[in-house]
Amino acid sequence: MTDVETTTTRKDWATDQEVRWCPGCGDYSILTAMQLMMPELGVSREDTVFISGIGCAARFPYYMNTYGIHSIHGRAPAFATGLAVARPDLSIWVVGGDGDMLSIGGNHLIHALRRNVNVNILLFNNMIYGLTKGQYSPTSEVGKITKSSPYGSLDQPFNAVSVAIGAEASFVARTHDMDRKHMQEMFRRAWEHPGASLVEVYQNCNVFNDGAFDTISKRANRDSMLINLTHGEPIKFGADAERGVVMDGGDAVIVDVADVGEDALVVHDERRPNPAVSFALSRLAAGPTEPTPIGVFRAVERGEYASANSAQLASAQEQAGPGDLAALLRSNPTWTA
Amino acid sequence: MTDLADAPNARDVDRVVIRFAGDSGDGMQLTGDRFTSASALFGNDLATLPEFPAEIRAPAGTLAGVSAFQVQISSEPISTPGDEPTVLVAMNPAALMSDLNRLAAGGTIIANDDAFEERNLEKAGYVDNPFEDGSLDGYTLIRVPMTRLTREVCEPLGVKPRDAERSKNFFALGLVSWMYTRPTEPTLEWIAQKFAGRDAVIAANTAAFKAGHAYGETAELGSHVVSIAPASLPPGEYTNINGNTALSWGLIAASVQAGLPLFLGSYPITPASDILHELAKHKNFGVRTFQAEDEIAAVSAAIGAAYGGHLAITTTSGPGVALKGEAIGLAVSMELPLVIVDIQRGGPSTGLPTKTEASDLLMAMYGRHGESPMPVVAAHSPAQCFDAAIEACRIALEYKTPVMLLSDGYLANSSEPWLLPDVDSLPAIDVSYATEPNQTNEDGEPVFWPFARDEKLVRPWAVPGTPGLMHRVGGLEKSDGPGNVSYDPANHGRMTDIRAERIDRIADDLPDVVVEGSPGAKVCLVGWGSTWGAIRGAMRRLTADGLDVAHIHIQHLHPFPNGLGEALRSFDRVIVPELNKGQLVKLLRAEFLVDAQGVNKVMGQPFTAAELESIVRQTLSEMEG
């Protein structure tokens, strides 16, 4: 990292390529948030890599003036894992949509999370397939009417945060495309976390699923519908913080604070080793039509994969000495003719 | 115990082919492997053919559970595990039932007499006892109560009878070692090393081995003792090596030669897993092995590592290559170095996982969507897997392209003596990263174009961490030069042409075609991959008989070596033996308009030299007739 790079601006992080998302797409605000945040991290552009799969979100790397790979559908976490293991010195971001990450690439996502590879995974969830023009996605609600489900979809949707917590993720957060500051905060937290980080970004697809998150993310609704998770603070929301969350027999339940008293509220602990409460919080809302937690659900320290791998290499070299090819070829019995 | 390696009364023979066959639990692979090692250290030339079922332990005593290991040892240079065994060691009735038809007429059967009891005979499908019904009359039968004798010799050691029985393969090994005058020290040393810390096991195996060795003498089997003199191999230091180990070491050598760290992304699959196992042991060479969640993740991780500047490898077999196809297409588009190792096995689908076949050639050539050419290199003998691996890596790194390296189940598991190369004489691999911008923009500022090319049409490899060279690559078509996303029709046509041209041009840097045997011959055998050994064997016999035959073995299957077409056209008959239904022959006919004829075997087994010899003789007599 050089002095020059610590004083970059948003412009330095943008490429000269024309951004080709539909006008009004939520992806624009996510890109802006990212380009505004990057200069604040003090990481240099050449040490930063954005890797994506396929989908609207996956065009993201073309707009970031860093190294980047626009890979194939669903596999971005696997490409990122390989790069991270080979080059633990890099700052690696993975960008994908709900179809990319939870459908075709679901396997790679869960394995990257359980291995705890140091990559920051941004999952742009618009609950629809955009680039293929409007089929239901693995996060679409049951009964969703789309071109491929004219009688309503039958599939139970995934809850991305629940999936991530179930996959042993050490860092899980949720944010939305209408709140740039909150996005930046979540992205920064993901970057700071040593290990795999998953940030679900609720993102509006104004062409195929417009307003999917209006119930919770419109400015007028936010106070009553967004539950901000803050580490060490009782979980409260509402214009006057009049509502809160308590644990009831393993379930997280929304209550009126006046009914239970402040002391009964769950004090949010993102570092709790047991993921049960974080998971319960992820189940509070069945979809973005009910009061929904945002913020960091879970941030625990756990051994990071790539550095553990490097440590194995170092210890092997310490024990066996640096590789000696001539000796390797003679490591089985030999004879002379 | 006397070491009978120089037994004065032993009958000298040039070669012997021994087949050890028994139940999967009988330790036949280990027995064969030990016999091979002792023979290698003794100085014979040899070639092995391990054959085992896909099931880890099929029901004991059944035909499905038979595991066999064939080895040819010789005082002359050889290149195959032999046409037919002259000795069959049958540890149970199922082994005899399944493998007797392979035994040469008049061959010797060494049977574990104790296993030939009613239940086992029934399980193997025998109605009558073959020892009594005259069906073995044409063979020399040596019945040895191996189980009982092993138990007896282990009893004073305090080994339980059931545990003792597990050492009976060492009894067999001892007996066969005596009959073939093998040195005993390597085996005894190996037992001590392998089972270090398990004194009871060492004692039982050693006792069983010595008992087997002594049995030959006391049972007056002296007339069967055979000695095979050391082969006059080119002077130098040798080791016995199988294809997967040689290939693994070749990958490490390439990493050393290129000065780049090695990254392997792999998912376990038969018969390729041993490469993952071998490389995982050598982290002190800076080797990173990543056992991925699936085949697609394995190749994707490798491509990620290649983007990061590593020598990236993915190893698999046919089903894995099918899964990796889309990602390999991406590597073609991104023009990154990558080696895909395909240890071919019987297909389609799961097919015959533990048996050999060479039926992935057309998949290697064309098994991707779109126009996505890539070099294809094939290994042709177990030890040569080392050179083939270096060559595949060299092409990948120097030309910034994915390369398919083909081996097969036979090469993977078979072994032969390998004259160790001088590591200082290994080919250099010339590779460097881009460090500077390579263009100037309209404002006169230096910029980096990822798809600007050198005179060989190779693009620069700029790795993350390099200031000023930030760029984005990916599957969308890129503009020729600047490398931005481009939907321009003319650009797509140009980039498609360049991707083909840059691979074709590699042939100019490769050795021209090599014709072995008689250049003026009327018949030419054209092979690729593991048929090399059988073709060599056939060639030796034919030329010894004064017949004119030529042999072309194609290591570079794409691009073909220069001069191949002219060479093929110079022969009256071109015969292409393949362990598939005729894949190379299609390519040759399409590329060169020659009337090449295929000879095909798809039985999970390699060709024998005898099979190819007979084909050539038949062809020659047809031509004369």
Interface residues (C-beta under 8 A of the other chain):
Chain A: T2 T15 Q17 S44 R45 E46 D47 T48 V49 F50 I51 S52 I54 P61 Y62 N65 T66 Y67 G68 I69 H70 S71 I72 R75 A78 F79 A80 T81 G82 L83 A84 V85 A86 R87 D89 L90 N107 H108 H111 N309 Q312 L313 A316 Q317 Q319 A320 G321 P322 G323 L325 A326 L328 L329 R330 N332 P333 T334 W335 T336 A337
Chain B: S37 A40 L41 F42 G43 P186 P230 A231 S232 L233 P234 P235 G236 E237 Y238 T239 N240 I241 W249 I252 A253 V256 P261 F263 G265 H282 K283 N284 F285 G286 V287 R288 F290 A292 E293 D294 I296 A297 S300 A301 A302 I303 G304 A305 Y307 G308 G309 H310 A312 E326 A327 L330 M334 L419 L420 P421 V423 V463 P464 G465 T466 P467 G468 L469 M470 H471 R472 V473 G474 G475 L476 N484 V485
